[in-house]
Amino acid sequence: MRVFAAVLLGIGLTASPLLAASAGETAKGDTPAAASSISTLPDKPAAVKPEASAVESEMQELRSLVEEQRAELESQRAALKTEQLKMEALEKKLDATTPVESAVAPAEATRSIALAASASTAAAMPGTPVTTATASPLMAPQKNDNESPLYFKIGGAEFYPLGFMDLTNIYRTTNLTAQGGGTIGTSFGSIPFNNTILGRMSEDKFSAQNSRIGLRTHAKFGEADVTGYLEGDFLGYLSPSGNVTSNSDSFRLRLYWVDYKRGMWEVLGGQSWSLLTPNRNGLSALPGDLFYGQEMDTNYLLGLTWTRAAGIRFIAHPTKNWALGVSVENPQQTLPSTVTLPSTVPAQFNVQGSTNVTCTVGPTCPTGTAAVVVNAPNIYGNQFDTNSGNTASTNGVNNTSIPNLIPDVIVKTAFDGDPGGHHIHFDVAGLFRTFKAMNLVQSTFASATSTTPVTSVFNTIHGGGAEAGLNVELVKNLRFIATAFYSYGGGRYIANTTGPDLVIRPDGTMSAIHSGSGIGGFEYQVTPKWMFYGYYSGAYFGKNTNQVGTTYSGYGYPGSSSSADRYLYEPTFGIIHTAWRNPNYGDLKVITQFSYVSRTPWAVASGALATAHTGMMYIDLRYDLP
């Protein structure tokens, strides 16, 4: 009988959907089938065998069990449907509010719910082994959202590899020499006029130089948090024939610093973005917490104030929303060829050669020390950075050995808040600089050809500036950005405009140049896959001139070089499309940038062009590590 009952149970389970349907039609699903044959019984009661009564009783129990299982299955299906609806609603909400898209989380969550439901059903079935959700190989282990799939640990330290691969196409309507950014970066101050050969030639090139690799580490020592950051790209200098065949772009150091934080105090040392660079969040040195735009140009925006320099900074966090810091950073006093030096400098200091020197009238020529200097950009020896774009050139090779007196000092404070769930950031910074040089006019030398001073006269001046930045989320994912910078001797910090810090007066002393810049723009993450951005930036350099008789020197005087710019501006806009994203494998983006750059010099000769300009378009395919 047990075997017979087991066979009937299997048949009943197989036919349960049919029984359920039949029950729905007749409204007698709870009535045993044997009872429905009463109308066919004979008039006289028949004797019922004990075995038949036992079978009917077991059949009724089996039918009841099948009905219970059917009801439980229906209940579980309804619960699963409810959970699926909740997941769909959550996914839509995340798509509308979060710029980070998870391509696998909804599927994994649905699979987990289904697995849990099947486990519950299996538990209710007699004789079926129970499999819990946590025992299933389909369930991914729980993971911290901040951990990269490439995250690993060595001892107590955590390591996060980072970087991306870039393939960039650049088109410009004029051909210009890139400076400080390989073939990708724009030297804003050297755009040629369109009445020159280069000004009438367009350029188009591919480059993978902007590809980047790096490593971030984190460790905790007692109450202290220690973070290390290393980042490099391939925008270093290349041998003259490198672009013909090998394209062996040089790896270069971008960032390498260590940050120690304990309680409200923080210390950072190494090469980092300057504290003068505008922030997005607090005074953090992490690239994601800084503002340098979404554009592809590796020299960033024309009006951006920035350097990446070695230094050390100290930061206090009095409150959660307020930070105050001070940094000392590597200085670099700058005197580019756009500045004309006075004519009284001794001839022996003309490093360009004797063809650039014309002797003055008097007994000192040619054995004397007085001379008129023509086109000698580094005649003041190697005391200033000439802003050369080539470290192998006669002048550029000296740019790494400038005798700076003391580091640049920057003080900065930042305020952050989230009123109404919208992030607001504001920062303001002050800059202090010191310049020192030997006065070659007032110092004396043994002879007209000697560079050994008999008496040395030194001059020192101070410069400074102020920066302010605003980054406000107006509505969800729409950010407004504004920055401003004004300085006396801070031209070095205005992005790749070849602007000077100072001039040399006819008496050999120094005088700083006023300069300023600004940016206004927006960034809008419309959906997790689409971002639109646009900025307008500009820079200004004041004139500082001197005149002796009919001879001028300085910056911006009548008849000065067409490279001595008065102001420059750049409107920029672009679209970033995330074509594919997976938190385990990274993402694939298409980044575009469209820019127009114009510069206007102080002096415009009669009949000459007043402005030089170029149009630029970048299209970049980027694969980001997860």
C-alpha positions in Angstrom: 0.0 0.0 0.0 2.9 2.4 0.7 4.2 1.8 -2.8 0.8 2.3 -4.3 0.4 5.5 -2.2 3.7 6.8 -3.4 2.8 6.2 -7.0 -0.5 8.0 -6.6 1.3 10.9 -4.9 3.6 11.3 -7.9 0.6 11.2 -10.3 -1.2 13.7 -8.1 1.8 16.1 -8.1 2.0 15.8 -11.9 -1.7 16.4 -12.4 -2.0 19.2 -9.7 -2.4 22.0 -12.3 -5.2 20.1 -14.0 -6.9 19.3 -10.6 -6.6 23.0 -9.7 -8.2 24.0 -13.0 -10.9 21.5 -12.6 -11.5 22.7 -9.0 -11.9 26.2 -10.3 -14.5 25.2 -12.9 -16.7 23.0 -10.6 -16.1 24.9 -7.3 -15.6 21.4 -5.7 -11.8 21.4 -5.4 -12.0 20.3 -1.7 -14.4 17.4 -2.4 -12.7 14.0 -2.8 -13.3 12.4 -6.2 -14.7 9.2 -4.7 -17.6 11.1 -3.1 -18.7 12.5 -6.5 -19.8 9.0 -7.6 -22.6 8.7 -5.0 -25.3 9.1 -7.6 -24.1 5.9 -9.3 -24.3 3.7 -6.2 -26.9 0.9 -6.0 -30.1 1.4 -4.0 -29.0 -1.0 -1.4 -25.9 -0.2 0.5 -22.9 -2.4 -0.4 -20.4 -3.6 1.9 -17.2 -1.6 1.8 -14.0 -3.5 2.2 -11.4 -2.2 4.7 -8.7 -2.0 2.0 -10.9 0.3 -0.2 -11.7 2.5 2.7 -7.9 2.9 3.5 -7.2 3.7 -0.2 -9.9 6.3 -0.3 -8.6 7.9 2.9 -5.0 8.1 1.6 -6.2 9.5 -1.7 -8.1 12.2 0.1 -4.9 13.0 2.1 -2.9 13.2 -1.1 -5.4 15.5 -2.8 -5.3 17.8 0.3 -1.5 17.8 0.2 -1.5 18.6 -3.5 -3.9 21.4 -3.0 -1.8 22.8 -0.2 1.3 22.7 -2.4 -0.6 24.4 -5.2 -1.7 27.2 -2.9 1.8 27.7 -1.5 3.2 27.8 -5.0 0.7 30.5 -6.0 1.6 32.5 -2.9 5.3 32.2 -3.6 4.8 33.3 -7.2 2.9 36.4 -6.0 5.6 37.2 -3.6 8.3 36.8 -6.3 6.3 39.1 -8.6 6.1 41.7 -5.9 9.8 41.6 -5.3 10.5 41.9 -9.1 8.3 45.0 -9.3 10.1 46.5 -6.4 13.5 45.8 -8.1 12.3 47.4 -11.4 11.1 50.5 -9.5 14.5 50.7 -7.7 16.4 50.3 -10.9 14.4 53.1 -12.6 15.0 55.4 -9.5 18.8 54.7 -9.7 18.9 55.4 -13.4 17.2 58.8 -12.8 19.3 59.9 -9.9 22.7 58.2 -10.0 25.5 58.8 -12.6 26.9 55.3 -11.8 25.1 52.5 -13.6 25.3 48.9 -12.5 24.8 46.6 -15.4 24.5 43.4 -13.4 23.0 44.3 -10.0 19.3 44.0 -11.1 19.9 40.6 -12.7 21.8 39.4 -9.7 19.1 40.6 -7.3 16.3 39.0 -9.3 18.3 35.7 -9.5 18.8 35.9 -5.7 15.1 36.3 -5.1 14.3 33.4 -7.4 16.9 31.2 -5.7 15.4 32.0 -2.3 11.9 31.2 -3.5 13.0 27.9 -5.0 14.8 27.1 -1.8 11.6 27.8 0.2 9.6 25.6 -2.2 12.1 22.8 -1.9 11.9 22.9 1.9 8.1 22.4 1.7 8.5 19.3 -0.5 8.9 16.1 1.5 12.0 14.1 0.8 13.7 17.0 -1.0 17.1 18.2 0.3 17.0 21.9 1.3 19.5 24.2 -0.5 19.9 27.7 1.1 20.7 30.8 -0.9 24.0 31.3 0.9 25.1 27.9 -0.2 24.5 28.6 -3.9 27.5 29.2 -6.2 25.3 31.8 -8.1 25.3 34.2 -5.2 28.2 36.7 -5.4 29.9 37.5 -2.1 29.0 40.8 -0.5 31.5 43.5 -1.4 32.3 47.0 -0.2 31.1 49.5 -2.8 34.4 51.4 -2.5 36.4 48.3 -3.4 37.7 47.9 -7.0 37.5 44.4 -8.6 41.2 44.7 -8.9 41.6 45.5 -5.2 44.0 43.4 -3.3 45.7 43.5 0.1 49.3 42.9 1.3 49.4 42.7 5.0 47.4 45.6 6.4 47.7 47.7 3.3 45.0 47.9 0.5 46.0 48.5 -3.1 43.8 49.8 -5.9 45.2 49.8 -9.5 43.9 52.7 -11.6 44.2 54.2 -15.0 42.8 54.1 -18.5 43.7 53.6 -22.2 43.1 56.6 -24.5 43.1 56.7 -28.3 42.7 60.4 -29.2 42.2 62.1 -32.5 43.0 65.8 -32.6 42.1 68.3 -35.4 43.1 71.9 -35.4 42.5 74.5 -38.1 46.1 75.8 -37.6 49.3 74.0 -37.0 50.9 74.9 -33.6 53.7 73.5 -31.5 52.4 71.7 -28.5 53.9 72.6 -25.2 53.9 70.7 -21.9 51.4 68.2 -23.1 53.0 66.1 -25.9 51.1 66.2 -29.2 47.8 66.6 -27.4 48.2 69.7 -25.2 47.6 73.1 -26.6 50.1 75.9 -26.2 47.5 78.7 -25.9 50.1 81.5 -26.2 51.7 80.3 -29.4 48.8 80.1 -31.8 50.1 81.3 -35.2 48.5 84.1 -37.2 46.7 83.0 -40.3 48.9 85.1 -42.6 51.8 82.7 -41.7 52.6 79.3 -43.2 51.6 77.4 -40.0 48.6 79.6 -39.6 47.2 78.5 -42.9 47.9 74.8 -42.4 45.5 72.5 -40.5 46.7 69.5 -38.6 45.2 66.1 -37.7 46.8 63.4 -35.6 46.2 60.3 -33.5 47.8 59.7 -30.2 47.7 57.2 -27.3 50.0 59.4 -25.2 47.3 60.4 -22.7 46.9 56.8 -21.5 47.4 56.6 -17.8 48.4 54.1 -15.2 48.6 54.4 -11.4 48.1 52.9 -8.0 46.4 54.1 -4.9 47.2 52.5 -1.5 45.6 52.8 1.9 46.5 51.6 5.3 45.4 52.3 8.9 47.9 52.6 11.7 46.0 52.9 15.0 43.9 56.1 14.7 45.8 57.3 11.6 44.8 56.9 8.0 47.6 56.8 5.4 47.0 57.1 1.7 49.5 56.9 -1.1 48.9 57.9 -4.7 51.1 57.3 -7.8 50.0 58.3 -11.3 51.9 58.6 -14.7 51.2 59.0 -18.4 53.1 58.9 -21.7 53.3 62.7 -22.4 57.0 63.0 -21.9 59.4 64.2 -24.5 60.3 62.1 -27.5 63.5 62.0 -29.7 63.2 64.0 -32.9 62.7 60.9 -35.1 60.3 59.2 -32.8 57.1 60.3 -34.5 58.2 58.8 -37.8 58.4 55.2 -36.9 58.6 54.0 -33.2 56.3 56.5 -31.5 57.9 55.4 -28.3 56.3 58.1 -26.1 58.1 58.6 -22.8 56.5 57.7 -19.5 56.4 60.6 -17.1 55.6 61.2 -13.5 52.3 63.1 -12.9 51.6 62.5 -9.2 53.4 60.8 -6.4 52.4 61.6 -2.8 51.6 60.3 0.6 48.9 61.7 2.9 48.7 61.1 6.6 45.5 62.0 8.5 44.7 61.6 12.2 41.8 63.3 13.8 41.4 66.8 12.5 45.0 67.1 11.2 46.3 66.1 7.8 49.8 66.2 6.3 50.6 65.5 2.6 54.1 65.3 1.0 55.3 64.6 -2.5 54.3 65.8 -6.0 50.6 66.7 -6.2 48.3 69.1 -7.9 49.1 72.6 -6.4 46.9 73.7 -3.6 46.1 76.7 -5.9 44.2 74.3 -8.2 40.4 74.7 -7.7 38.7 72.0 -5.8 35.4 70.2 -6.1 35.4 68.8 -2.5 37.3 70.1 0.5 41.0 70.4 0.1 41.5 66.9 -1.1 44.5 66.1 -3.4 42.7 63.2 -5.1 42.1 64.0 -8.8 38.4 63.3 -8.6 38.1 66.0 -5.9 39.7 68.7 -8.1 38.3 70.8 -10.9 40.3 70.9 -14.1 37.3 70.3 -16.5 36.0 67.4 -18.5 37.8 68.4 -21.7 40.4 66.2 -23.5 43.1 68.9 -23.9 46.0 67.8 -21.7 46.7 71.5 -21.0 43.2 71.8 -19.7 41.3 75.1 -19.9 43.0 78.4 -20.9 42.1 80.2 -17.7 42.8 77.4 -15.2 45.3 78.1 -12.4 47.4 75.0 -11.7 50.7 73.3 -11.4 51.8 69.8 -10.4 54.7 70.4 -8.2 56.6 68.8 -5.3 55.9 70.2 -1.9 54.4 69.6 1.5 51.0 70.8 2.9 49.4 70.9 6.3 45.6 70.8 6.6 43.2 71.2 9.5 39.6 70.1 9.6 38.0 72.1 12.4 34.5 70.9 11.3 33.1 68.3 8.8 32.4 71.1 6.3 35.4 73.4 6.8 39.1 72.8 5.9 42.0 75.2 6.2 45.5 74.4 4.7 48.9 75.8 3.9 51.4 74.5 1.5 55.0 75.2 0.4 55.6 74.2 -3.2 58.4 74.2 -5.7 58.8 77.7 -7.2 59.9 78.5 -10.7 60.6 82.2 -11.5 59.7 82.7 -15.2 61.0 85.1 -17.8 60.1 83.9 -21.3 61.2 85.3 -24.6 58.0 87.5 -24.8 59.8 89.9 -22.4 62.3 92.2 -23.9 65.4 92.9 -21.7 67.0 96.3 -21.3 69.8 97.3 -23.6 72.4 98.0 -20.9 73.1 94.4 -20.0 76.8 93.4 -20.5 77.4 91.6 -23.8 79.1 88.6 -22.3 75.7 87.5 -20.8 74.1 87.1 -24.3 73.9 83.3 -24.3 72.4 83.4 -27.8 75.8 84.5 -29.4 77.5 87.6 -30.6 75.2 88.1 -33.6 72.6 89.4 -31.2 74.8 92.2 -29.8 75.4 95.6 -31.3 78.1 97.7 -29.6 77.3 101.1 -28.3 79.3 104.2 -29.3 82.2 104.7 -26.9 85.6 103.5 -25.9 84.2 100.5 -24.2 83.4 98.8 -27.5 84.5 96.1 -28.2 86.4 95.6 -25.0 84.0 97.4 -22.8 80.9 96.1 -20.9 78.2 98.2 -22.5 76.1 96.8 -25.4 72.7 96.9 -27.1 71.0 93.6 -26.9 68.8 92.3 -29.7 66.6 89.2 -29.3 68.4 87.7 -26.4 65.7 85.9 -24.3 68.0 84.4 -21.7 70.6 87.2 -21.5 70.2 87.3 -17.7 72.1 84.0 -17.5 70.2 81.0 -16.2 68.4 82.8 -13.4 64.9 82.4 -14.9 62.9 79.7 -16.6 62.5 80.7 -20.3 59.3 78.7 -20.6 60.9 76.7 -23.4 58.9 73.7 -24.6 62.1 71.6 -25.3 64.4 70.5 -22.5 67.1 69.8 -25.0 67.2 73.3 -26.4 69.9 75.9 -25.6 67.6 77.7 -23.2 65.2 75.0 -22.1 67.9 72.7 -20.8 68.5 75.3 -18.0 65.0 75.5 -16.9 65.5 72.7 -14.3 68.4 74.6 -12.5 66.7 77.9 -11.7 68.2 79.5 -8.5 64.9 80.1 -6.8 65.2 81.7 -3.4 62.3 80.2 -1.3 59.3 78.0 -2.1 56.0 79.5 -3.1 53.6 79.6 -0.2 49.8 79.0 -0.6 47.1 79.4 2.0 43.7 78.0 1.2 40.3 77.4 2.9 37.3 75.5 1.7 33.7 75.2 2.7 31.3 72.4 1.7 27.6 71.8 2.3 24.7 69.8 1.0 21.5 71.9 1.5 18.5 70.2 0.1 20.7 67.3 -1.0 22.6 69.5 -3.5 26.4 69.8 -3.0 28.0 73.2 -2.7 31.7 73.9 -2.6 33.5 77.2 -2.2 37.2 77.8 -1.8 39.5 80.8 -1.6 43.3 80.8 -1.7 46.2 83.3 -1.3 49.6 83.0 -3.0 53.0 84.5 -1.8 56.1 84.4 -4.1 59.6 85.7 -3.8 62.0 86.5 -6.7 65.8 87.0 -6.5 68.3 87.7 -9.2 71.8 89.2 -9.6 71.6 92.7 -11.0 73.9 92.5 -14.1 73.7 96.2 -14.7 74.9 97.3 -11.2 77.3 94.4 -10.6 80.9 94.8 -12.0 83.0 92.2 -13.8 86.7 91.8 -14.4 86.4 92.3 -18.1 84.1 92.5 -21.0 84.3 88.8 -21.6 84.4 87.7 -18.0 81.3 86.3 -16.2 83.1 86.4 -12.9 81.7 89.3 -10.8 84.1 91.6 -8.9 81.2 93.1 -6.9 77.7 91.4 -6.9 74.4 93.3 -6.5 71.3 91.2 -5.8 67.7 92.3 -6.0 64.7 90.7 -4.3 61.0 91.4 -4.9 57.8 89.8 -3.7 54.7 88.8 -5.6 51.3 87.3 -4.7 47.8 86.6 -5.8 44.3 85.4 -4.8 42.1 82.6 -6.2 38.5 81.8 -5.6 36.4 78.9 -6.8 32.7 77.9 -6.7 31.2 74.6 -7.6 27.4 74.3 -7.0 24.9 71.6 -7.9 21.9 73.7 -9.0 19.6 70.8 -9.6 20.3 67.0 -9.5 23.5 66.3 -11.5 23.7 69.9 -13.0 26.7 71.7 -11.6 27.7 75.3 -12.1 31.5 76.1 -11.9 33.2 79.5 -11.6 36.9 80.3 -10.8 38.8 83.6 -10.6 42.5 84.4 -10.2 44.4 87.7 -10.0 48.1 88.1 -9.2 51.2 90.3 -9.2 53.9 88.0 -10.4 51.7 84.8 -10.7 51.7 84.4 -14.5 53.4 81.0 -14.1 50.2 79.5 -12.7 47.9 80.4 -15.6 47.7 77.3 -17.8 50.2 77.1 -20.6 49.7 80.7 -21.8 53.5 81.3 -21.8 52.8 84.4 -19.6 55.7 86.0 -17.7 56.1 86.6 -14.0 58.1 89.8 -14.3 60.3 92.1 -16.4 63.8 93.5 -16.0 64.1 97.3 -15.7 66.9 99.3 -17.4 68.7 99.6 -14.0 68.7 95.8 -13.7 66.0 95.6 -11.0 62.9 93.4 -11.3 59.3 94.4 -11.6 56.3 91.9 -11.5 53.5 91.8 -14.1 49.8 91.9 -13.2 47.9 88.9 -14.6 44.5 87.3 -14.1 42.2 84.5 -15.4 38.8 83.1 -14.9 36.4 80.2 -15.9 32.7 79.9 -16.0 30.8 76.8 -17.0 28.5 73.9 -16.4 28.6 70.1 -16.2 25.3 68.1 -16.6 25.1 64.4 -16.1 21.8 64.0 -17.9 21.6 60.2 -17.6 24.1 57.7 -16.3 25.4 57.4 -19.9 25.3 61.0 -21.1 27.2 64.0 -19.9 27.2 67.5 -21.4 29.7 70.2 -20.5 30.7 73.7 -21.5 33.1 76.4 -20.2 34.2 79.9 -21.1 37.7 80.8 -19.9 40.1 83.7 -20.4 43.4 85.2 -19.3 44.9 88.7 -19.1 48.5 89.9 -18.8 49.1 93.6 -18.0 51.9 95.6 -19.7 55.0 96.6 -17.8 57.3 98.7 -20.0 60.3 101.0 -19.7 61.8 103.5 -22.2 65.3 104.9 -22.4 65.5 107.4 -25.3 63.8 105.6 -28.1 64.5 102.1 -26.8 61.8 100.2 -25.1 62.0 97.1 -22.9 59.6 95.1 -20.8 56.3 93.5 -21.8 53.6 95.1 -24.0 55.3 98.2 -25.2 54.6 99.7 -28.7 56.2 97.6 -31.3 56.8 94.6 -29.0 56.6 91.0 -30.1 53.3 89.7 -31.4 53.8 86.9 -28.8 53.3 89.4 -26.0 49.6 88.7 -25.4 47.2 91.1 -23.8 44.3 88.7 -23.4 43.2 85.3 -24.5 39.9 83.5 -24.4 38.5 80.0 -25.1 34.9 78.7 -25.3 34.8 74.9 -24.9 32.0 72.4 -25.0 31.7 68.6 -25.4 29.7 65.4 -24.9 30.8 62.3 -23.0 29.0 59.1 -23.8 29.5 55.9 -21.7 28.8 53.3 -24.3 29.3 50.3 -21.9 29.9 49.8 -18.2 30.4 46.8 -16.0 31.6 47.2 -12.4 33.7 44.1 -12.7 35.4 45.0 -16.1 35.4 48.8 -16.3 33.7 51.1 -18.9 34.1 52.4 -22.4 33.6 56.1 -23.1 33.5 58.3 -26.2 34.7 61.8 -25.2 34.4 64.8 -27.5 35.7 68.4 -27.2 35.1 71.4 -29.4 37.1 74.6 -28.7 37.9 78.0 -30.2 41.0 79.8 -29.0 41.9 83.4 -29.7 44.7 85.6 -28.5 45.3 89.3 -29.0 48.8 90.8 -28.5 49.5 94.2 -27.0 51.2 95.6 -30.1 49.6 95.3 -33.6 51.7 96.7 -36.5 50.0 98.7 -39.1 48.3 96.4 -41.6 48.9 93.4 -39.4 46.3 91.0 -38.0 45.0 91.9 -34.6 44.2 88.3 -33.4 45.4 84.8 -33.9 42.9 82.0 -33.5 42.3 78.3 -34.0 39.5 75.8 -33.9 40.0 72.4 -32.3 38.1 69.2 -32.1 39.0 66.2 -30.0 37.5 62.7 -30.3 38.7 60.2 -27.7 38.0 56.5 -27.1 38.7 55.6 -23.5 38.7 52.4 -21.7 38.7 52.8 -17.9 39.8 50.2 -15.4 37.0 49.3 -13.0 
